[in-house]
Structure formats: C-alpha cells, structure tokens
C-alpha cells in the first residue's frame, strides 16, 4: 500500500516528462516547417526575380530590334530622297541645257528673219526698178500695177469675205435665239448615267463565287433561268457580272445575288425566293424614281399608275442616254424656255417630263413611242395639250408653242456633247483633230477649240512671230482645216499674239 503512491507519483512524473518531450518535438517540427516555408519563399522570390530579369531582357532586345528596323527604314527613305534629289538635279540640268539651246536657236532664227527681211526689201526695190524699166512707167504707176496683181491674187478671199458680210444680218437674228437657248442650258446641268450591257456585283470574297456557281453549275443556271440574264464569272477579284440588254433584268439579278450573299444560303429554292423579293424591291424602286422625278420638278396630281410607268424610264436607255434623266432635263429646259418666251411654264414642264413616256412600254405594245405615249396620257386623264406633246415633239411643224418648246429642249438635251455615246465620241474626235491641225505649225504655243468646235484660238509667242507672220499663220491654218477636215458650217480661226509687260510701283 505504501508503494502505490510512489508508483503513481512516478507515473505522473514520467507523463509530465513525456508531455514535455512531445511538446519540444512538436515545437521543433513547427520550427523546421517554418524554415522550410521561408526557404521556399526565398526560392520563389529568386525565381520570380529571374523571370522578371528575363522579361526585361526580352523587352530590351525587342526595343533594340524595333529601333534597328526604324533606323533601316529611315535610311531607306533617306536613300530614296537622295535619289529623287539627284534625279531632279539631273532633270534641272537637262532643262537648263535645253533652254540655252532654244535661246541660241531663237537668236539664230532672229538673225535669219532679219536677213530675209533685208532680202525682201531689196527684191521689192529691184522688182520696182525692173518693172519701171520694162514698162517705162513711173514708180507710182508701177506700184499701182503691182497692187493690181496682188488684188487679183486675193480676189477669191475678198469675195468670200463679202459673202460673210452678207450673212451678218442673218447671224444677228440667230444670235438672239442662241442667247436664249444658251441661257436655258447654262441654268440646267444634270449628270448623265451611261448604261452598259453588264452590271457588276461585288462579293465579300472569291470563295462566294464557288457557292454562286454551285455543284455542277446548278445555282448559276437557276439564277440565269429565273432572271433571264447571263452570269459571267471571270478572274476579276470579288466580282461577278450580270450581262443582258434589259437593265431591269440585270438589276433584278444584282439585287437577288446581293440578297443571297447576305443570307449565306445559296440553293435553287432560295434563289427563286430571292428573285421574287428582288422583283418586289425593284417595283418599289421604280415607283420611288417616278415620285422623285415629279417632286423634283414640282409636278403634282399625276395618277399613281402613271407615276409607276414614268419610273420605268429609269431602266430604259436611248443611245446610252438614260431616258428618265433625259426627260427630267427636257422638263427643266422646257420650263426655262417657256418662261423666257411667255408660254405656259407648267404645261411645258409637264409635257417635257412625259414626252417620252411611251418608251417605257414600247417593247410591250405595238407602235411608235409617240403614239403609245399619247394613248397612255389620254388613258390617265391628261389634258389634250399635254398628251399632244408626245406626238408633236416628233412632227416637223408642231401645232402648239409648248410642243415647239419641248421639241427644242429635246434636241438640246439629246444633241449636246456628252449626252449620247456616238455624239460625244464624234464631238471629242472633231475637237482633237482641230487642235492637232493648228498645233502642227511652228511658233504655236497653245491651241483651244471652243464654242463646240466653231472657233479655234491659237496663241503664239510675240518674240517668235510678228503681226504679219501671225496673219499668214491664221490663213495657213484655215486652208489646212478646209483641206483636211470635214465639218458643218464654218470655223473661225483666231490667232492671238499678246505681249504683257508688268511693273510694280513700291
């Protein structure tokens, strides 16, 4: 019984020692784990530092490379600029040499001209002396005989000038009419849309061409069958063409293809739906075009169906001239001329807009477009004086003043340069030929063909040519024009020798 307390005390002491030892071991483990974490953090920091250094080195290398590239580009630009400067210097040297040569040649020609003048004076004096000796005439009589010979030589020129003077009275009367028409033309300027037989359709990429063609060409055949045009797929990047003589069909094809491209689904069933929707959109566009034309001209009260027929002219051409644009232009010109002459402006403008309305249906109804236009306007309740203009503008002697005005405006719109393809090309060719003839002579600096080729103005250098030489140049140019060119009426040749001297008072 005495050993039990001792045993208990010993057990408690051993427990306390064991607990203390376990606590020391736990503290030691915590310390070691803390040291390991600290070492790991140090290692992580060193690794991050190394990565940061590597990134900094890479960025510095990139910056150095970019700087080198910029330096190379700048060197290239500097080399290019240096080459351009060297080329310009060589060009300036050449021009200076050419100018020196020209000055030398001009000085030589002046000496030659002076010597020729002296020879002419000597020949004239010798001719007078010989004439006086042979005919035993006095100097005054010999001069009269010489002048008579000269007069016989230029008699034809004098007769031509007399005829021109006789025409002066007629020209004065025509001048007022030309002034009136010119005033109307100057106040009316419209852009002209030249139609062709092909319409371009832009695609987002060349891959879309294969989808438009389809397997074994079934998609493109479906489009051609539904629209009545030929689809041309060539090497033009991101573009296909709709070819056909009908602008309406080409426009339907273009709208349908654009709708298919936007949708992304291209197959025969979808093609039919796209074509039908394109026809509906085109119908809206035609109606809008007719409404805009009437609104632009301030014409109200037209039947909606007549507006729809008028809008069809947007897709009708005549000699490459858009008929709706032509009709708007004729309406403007008719109103301006009617205002100058005191006629009915509203009637003339309305008749000018509708004078070619028959062309919208002339391929569907038998007969000429004047008669078709007359019937259309009578059908929609237009007054007789307006409907008659459709026929009257094609008659030799129209019955009403407004019909005469519309006929005149129609001629102005259709015949002026640029309105139609063939007229424009012939006009440009004739002006080029006129200027080329005048430029072919020596001493000519600039040539301008003006007033639709009825006058040619030739500018010469006053240092190279005197008044007598300028007069002879005008005659020689006129003779060459008469000999080599075909033209209506007559052409006025004006040689201008002008010397300007400028000083400044300071």
C-alpha positions in Angstrom: 0.0 0.0 0.0 2.9 2.4 0.5 4.3 1.6 -2.9 1.2 2.7 -4.7 1.5 6.5 -4.1 5.1 6.2 -5.1 4.2 4.4 -8.2 1.5 7.0 -9.0 3.9 9.9 -8.4 6.5 8.2 -10.6 3.9 7.6 -13.4 2.8 11.2 -13.2 6.4 12.4 -13.4 7.0 10.1 -16.4 3.8 11.5 -18.0 5.0 15.1 -17.4 8.4 14.3 -18.9 6.8 12.6 -21.9 4.4 15.6 -22.4 7.3 18.0 -22.2 9.3 15.9 -24.6 6.4 15.7 -27.1 5.9 19.5 -26.8 9.6 20.1 -27.5 9.4 17.8 -30.5 6.2 19.5 -31.9 7.8 22.9 -31.5 10.9 21.6 -33.3 8.8 20.3 -36.2 6.9 23.6 -36.4 10.3 25.5 -36.5 11.6 23.2 -39.2 8.4 23.6 -41.3 8.6 27.4 -40.9 12.2 27.4 -42.0 11.3 25.2 -45.0 8.5 27.6 -45.9 10.8 30.6 -45.6 13.4 28.8 -47.8 10.6 28.1 -50.3 9.5 31.7 -50.3 13.1 32.8 -50.9 13.4 30.4 -53.8 10.1 31.6 -55.3 11.3 35.2 -55.0 14.6 34.3 -56.7 12.7 32.5 -59.5 10.3 35.5 -60.0 13.3 37.8 -60.0 15.0 35.7 -62.7 11.8 35.7 -64.7 11.5 39.4 -64.4 15.1 39.8 -65.5 14.4 37.6 -68.5 11.3 39.5 -69.5 13.2 42.8 -69.1 16.0 41.4 -71.3 13.5 40.2 -73.9 11.7 43.6 -74.0 15.1 45.4 -74.2 16.0 43.1 -77.2 12.7 43.8 -78.8 13.1 47.6 -78.4 16.6 47.3 -79.8 15.3 45.3 -82.8 12.5 47.8 -83.4 15.0 50.7 -83.2 17.2 48.9 -85.7 14.3 48.4 -88.1 13.2 52.0 -87.8 16.8 53.0 -88.4 16.9 50.8 -91.6 13.6 52.3 -92.8 14.8 55.8 -92.2 18.0 55.0 -94.1 15.9 53.6 -97.0 13.8 56.8 -97.0 16.8 59.0 -96.9 18.3 57.0 -99.8 15.1 57.4 -101.8 15.0 61.1 -101.1 18.6 61.4 -102.1 17.9 59.5 -105.3 14.9 61.8 -106.0 17.0 64.9 -105.4 19.7 63.6 -107.7 17.1 62.8 -110.4 15.6 66.3 -110.1 19.1 67.9 -110.3 19.8 66.0 -113.4 16.4 67.0 -114.9 17.0 70.6 -114.0 20.4 70.4 -115.7 18.9 69.0 -118.8 16.2 71.7 -118.8 18.8 74.4 -118.4 20.7 73.0 -121.3 17.5 72.8 -123.4 16.6 76.4 -122.6 20.1 77.5 -123.6 19.8 75.6 -126.9 16.4 77.1 -127.5 17.7 80.6 -126.8 20.6 80.1 -129.2 18.2 78.7 -131.9 15.9 81.7 -131.3 18.8 84.1 -131.7 19.8 82.4 -134.9 16.3 82.5 -136.3 16.0 86.2 -135.5 19.2 86.8 -137.5 17.8 84.7 -140.3 14.5 86.6 -140.2 16.3 90.0 -140.3 18.4 88.8 -143.3 15.3 87.6 -145.1 13.5 90.9 -144.5 16.5 92.7 -145.9 16.5 90.4 -148.9 12.7 91.0 -149.4 13.2 94.8 -149.3 16.0 94.5 -151.8 13.9 92.2 -154.1 10.9 94.6 -153.9 13.1 97.6 -154.8 14.7 95.7 -157.7 11.3 94.5 -158.9 10.0 98.0 -159.0 13.1 99.2 -160.8 12.8 96.4 -163.4 9.1 97.0 -163.8 9.7 100.7 -164.3 12.4 100.0 -166.9 10.4 97.4 -168.8 7.1 99.2 -168.9 8.6 102.6 -169.0 6.3 103.6 -166.1 6.9 105.8 -163.2 7.4 104.4 -159.7 3.8 105.3 -158.8 2.4 103.6 -161.9 4.5 100.5 -161.2 3.3 100.4 -157.7 -0.4 100.6 -158.9 0.3 97.7 -161.3 1.8 95.6 -158.6 -1.1 96.3 -156.3 -3.5 95.2 -159.1 -1.7 91.9 -159.4 -1.9 91.4 -155.7 -5.6 92.3 -155.8 -6.2 89.7 -158.5 -4.4 87.1 -156.3 -6.6 87.7 -153.3 -9.8 88.3 -155.2 -11.3 85.0 -154.1 -10.6 85.8 -150.4 -12.3 89.2 -150.9 -15.3 87.6 -152.4 -15.5 85.1 -149.5 -15.4 88.0 -147.0 -18.2 89.8 -148.9 -20.4 86.7 -148.7 -19.7 86.5 -144.9 -20.7 90.2 -144.6 -24.0 89.5 -146.4 -24.7 86.8 -143.9 -24.1 89.1 -141.0 -27.8 90.2 -140.8 -29.0 86.6 -140.6 -26.4 85.9 -138.0 -27.7 88.8 -135.8 -31.1 87.3 -135.9 -29.9 83.9 -134.9 -27.7 85.4 -132.1 -30.8 86.3 -130.1 -32.2 82.7 -130.4 -28.8 81.3 -129.4 -28.6 83.6 -126.4 -32.0 82.4 -125.2 -31.1 78.7 -125.6 -27.7 79.2 -124.1 -29.2 80.9 -121.1 -31.5 78.0 -120.5 -28.7 75.4 -121.0 -26.5 77.2 -118.5 -29.2 77.1 -115.8 -29.8 73.4 -116.3 -27.0 71.0 -115.6 -27.7 67.3 -114.9 -25.4 64.3 -114.5 -25.9 61.6 -117.1 -25.9 57.9 -116.3 -24.5 55.9 -119.3 -25.9 52.4 -119.3 -24.0 49.3 -120.5 -24.9 45.7 -121.1 -23.2 44.4 -117.9 -23.7 45.1 -114.2 -21.1 44.3 -111.7 -22.0 42.6 -108.4 -19.4 42.8 -105.6 -18.9 39.7 -103.4 -17.3 39.6 -99.9 -14.7 37.0 -101.1 -13.7 34.8 -104.0 -15.0 31.8 -102.1 -18.5 33.0 -102.7 -18.1 32.6 -106.4 -18.0 28.8 -106.0 -21.2 28.9 -103.9 -22.9 31.1 -106.6 -21.9 28.6 -109.3 -23.0 25.6 -107.2 -22.5 21.9 -107.7 -22.2 21.2 -111.5 -23.3 24.8 -112.0 -26.9 24.3 -110.8 -27.1 27.5 -108.8 -25.8 29.8 -111.6 -28.2 28.0 -114.0 -31.1 28.6 -111.6 -30.2 32.3 -111.4 -30.0 32.7 -115.2 -33.3 30.9 -115.7 -35.1 33.0 -113.1 -33.7 36.4 -114.1 -33.2 36.0 -117.9 -29.6 37.3 -117.8 -26.2 35.7 -118.2 -23.9 35.4 -115.2 -20.2 35.9 -116.0 -17.7 34.6 -113.5 -14.1 35.6 -114.6 -10.8 36.3 -112.8 -11.9 39.7 -111.6 -11.4 39.6 -107.8 -14.5 39.6 -105.6 -16.8 40.5 -108.6 -19.2 38.7 -110.9 -21.1 40.3 -113.8 -24.8 40.1 -114.9 -24.9 40.5 -118.7 -28.0 41.3 -120.7 -29.6 44.0 -122.8 -32.5 44.6 -120.3 -31.4 46.9 -117.5 -34.4 45.8 -115.4 -33.4 42.1 -115.6 -29.8 43.0 -114.8 -31.0 45.0 -111.7 -33.2 42.1 -110.6 -30.2 39.7 -110.9 -28.0 42.1 -108.9 -30.5 42.5 -106.1 -31.1 38.7 -105.9 -27.4 37.9 -105.8 -26.8 40.5 -103.1 -29.6 39.1 -101.0 -28.3 35.5 -101.4 -24.8 36.7 -100.4 -26.1 38.4 -97.3 -28.2 35.4 -96.3 -25.5 32.8 -96.9 -27.9 30.1 -98.2 -27.5 29.5 -101.9 -29.6 26.8 -103.5 -32.2 26.7 -106.2 -35.2 27.1 -103.8 -33.7 30.0 -102.0 -32.7 31.6 -105.4 -36.4 31.6 -106.5 -37.4 33.3 -103.3 -34.6 35.9 -103.6 -35.5 36.7 -107.2 -39.2 37.2 -106.3 -38.2 39.5 -103.4 -35.8 41.4 -105.8 -38.7 42.0 -108.2 -40.8 43.4 -105.4 -37.9 45.7 -104.3 -37.4 46.8 -107.9 -41.1 47.7 -108.2 -40.8 49.9 -105.1 -37.6 51.5 -106.6 -39.4 52.2 -109.9 -42.3 53.9 -108.1 -39.9 55.9 -105.9 -38.0 57.0 -109.0 -41.2 58.3 -110.6 -42.3 60.1 -107.5 -38.9 61.7 -107.0 -38.9 62.9 -110.7 -42.3 64.5 -110.3 -41.4 66.0 -106.9 -38.1 67.4 -108.2 -40.0 69.3 -111.0 -42.9 70.4 -108.8 -45.5 68.4 -110.8 -48.4 67.2 -108.7 -51.7 65.4 -109.4 -50.3 62.5 -111.6 -52.1 59.2 -111.3 -50.1 56.6 -109.2 -50.1 54.2 -112.2 -48.7 56.9 -114.5 -46.0 57.6 -111.8 -45.2 53.8 -111.9 -44.8 53.9 -115.7 -42.7 57.0 -115.5 -40.4 55.3 -113.0 -39.7 52.5 -115.6 -37.8 55.0 -117.7 -35.0 54.8 -115.1 -34.2 51.4 -116.6 -34.6 52.5 -120.2 -31.8 53.9 -122.4 -31.6 55.5 -125.8 -28.1 55.7 -127.5 -26.6 55.2 -124.0 -28.7 58.1 -122.6 -30.9 57.4 -119.5 -34.4 58.2 -120.6 -35.7 59.3 -117.2 -32.7 61.6 -116.7 -33.3 62.9 -120.2 -37.0 63.5 -119.5 -36.1 65.5 -116.3 -33.6 67.6 -118.2 -36.1 68.3 -121.1 -38.7 69.3 -118.5 -36.2 71.8 -116.9 -35.2 73.2 -120.2 -38.8 73.5 -121.4 -39.8 75.4 -118.3 -36.9 77.8 -118.6 -37.5 78.5 -122.3 -41.3 78.8 -121.8 -40.6 81.4 -119.0 -38.4 83.4 -121.4 -41.0 83.3 -124.2 -44.0 83.9 -122.0 -45.6 80.5 -122.6 -47.4 78.2 -120.1 -44.5 77.1 -117.9 -46.4 74.4 -116.0 -47.7 72.9 -119.3 -44.3 72.9 -120.9 -42.6 71.3 -117.9 -45.2 68.6 -117.6 -45.1 67.9 -121.3 -41.3 67.8 -121.2 -41.4 65.2 -118.4 -43.9 62.9 -120.1 -42.9 63.4 -123.8 -41.1 60.0 -123.9 -43.4 58.1 -121.6 -44.2 55.8 -124.5 -40.6 54.4 -124.4 -41.5 52.7 -121.0 -43.9 50.3 -122.9 -42.8 50.4 -126.5 -41.3 46.9 -126.2 -44.7 45.5 -124.9 -47.1 47.4 -127.1 -47.1 47.7 -130.9 -46.5 51.1 -132.5 -44.1 54.0 -132.1 -43.4 55.6 -128.7 -45.0 59.0 -129.6 -48.4 57.3 -130.3 -48.1 55.0 -127.3 -47.2 58.0 -125.1 -50.3 59.9 -126.4 -52.6 56.9 -125.6 -51.1 56.4 -122.1 -51.6 60.1 -121.2 -55.2 60.2 -122.5 -56.0 57.0 -120.6 -54.9 58.6 -117.3 -56.9 61.8 -118.0 -54.1 64.2 -119.1 -55.3 67.3 -121.0 -55.1 67.2 -124.8 -52.4 69.9 -125.0 -50.2 67.8 -122.7 -50.8 64.5 -124.4 -50.3 66.1 -127.9 -46.7 67.0 -126.9 -45.8 63.3 -127.1 -46.6 63.3 -130.8 -45.8 67.0 -131.5 -42.2 66.8 -130.5 -41.6 64.4 -133.4 -43.5 66.5 -136.0 -41.8 68.9 -138.4 -44.2 71.7 -137.5 -45.8 71.3 -134.1 -49.2 72.9 -133.7 -48.7 74.5 -130.2 -46.0 76.7 -128.8 -45.4 74.4 -125.9 -44.8 71.4 -128.3 -42.3 73.5 -130.2 -40.5 74.4 -126.9 -40.4 70.7 -125.8 -39.1 69.7 -129.3 -36.3 72.3 -128.9 -35.5 71.2 -125.4 -35.4 67.5 -126.6 -32.9 68.4 -129.3 -30.8 70.3 -126.9 -30.7 67.5 -124.3 -30.1 64.8 -126.9 -27.6 66.5 -129.1 -25.3 68.3 -126.7 -21.8 66.9 -126.1 -21.8 64.0 -123.6 -25.5 63.2 -123.8 -25.1 60.3 -126.1 -22.2 57.9 -126.8 -21.9 58.4 -130.5 -22.4 62.2 -130.4 -19.9 62.6 -127.6 -17.2 60.5 -129.4 -17.6 62.3 -132.7 -17.5 65.6 -130.8 -14.3 64.8 -129.0 -12.6 63.5 -132.1 -13.5 66.6 -134.1 -12.1 68.9 -131.4 -8.9 66.8 -131.2 -8.4 67.0 -135.0 -8.9 70.8 -135.0 -6.4 71.3 -132.2 -3.9 68.9 -133.9 -4.1 70.8 -137.2 -3.3 74.1 -135.5 -0.6 72.7 -133.3 1.3 71.3 -136.4 2.5 74.8 -137.3 5.7 76.2 -135.9 5.6 79.0 -133.4 2.3 77.8 -131.9 2.3 77.7 -128.1 -1.3 76.8 -127.2 -4.4 75.9 -129.1 -8.0 75.8 -127.7 -11.1 74.7 -129.7 -14.1 76.5 -128.2 -17.8 77.0 -128.9 -18.3 73.3 -129.8 -15.5 73.5 -132.4 -16.9 76.6 -134.2 -13.8 78.6 -133.2 -10.1 77.8 -132.8 -8.0 80.2 -130.7 -4.2 79.9 -131.4 -1.7 81.6 -129.0 1.7 82.4 -130.4 4.8 83.9 -128.8 5.3 87.6 -129.6 9.1 87.1 -129.5 9.0 84.4 -132.2 6.3 85.9 -134.5 5.4 89.4 -135.6 1.9 90.6 -136.7 2.4 89.8 -140.4 3.5 86.3 -139.6 0.5 85.8 -137.3 -1.8 86.9 -140.1 -0.2 84.5 -142.5 -0.4 81.7 -139.9 -4.2 82.2 -139.5 -4.6 81.9 -143.3 -2.5 78.8 -143.5 -4.4 77.1 -140.6 -7.7 77.9 -142.3 -6.5 76.5 -145.6 -5.3 73.3 -143.9 -8.6 72.9 -142.0 -10.6 73.3 -145.2 -8.3 70.8 -147.0 -8.1 68.0 -144.4 -11.2 68.1 -142.2 -15.0 67.6 -142.6 -17.2 70.0 -140.6 -20.6 71.7 -140.8 -20.8 75.5 -141.4 -17.6 77.4 -140.9 -14.8 77.6 -138.3 -13.3 80.8 -137.1 -9.5 80.8 -136.7 -8.3 83.4 -134.2 -4.5 83.9 -133.8 -3.6 85.8 -130.6 -0.2 87.5 -130.3 -0.1 89.1 -126.9 2.8 90.6 -125.0 2.3 91.5 -121.4 4.7 93.8 -119.6 4.3 94.1 -115.8 5.9 96.5 -113.4 5.3 97.1 -109.7 5.3 100.6 -108.0 6.6 100.2 -104.5 
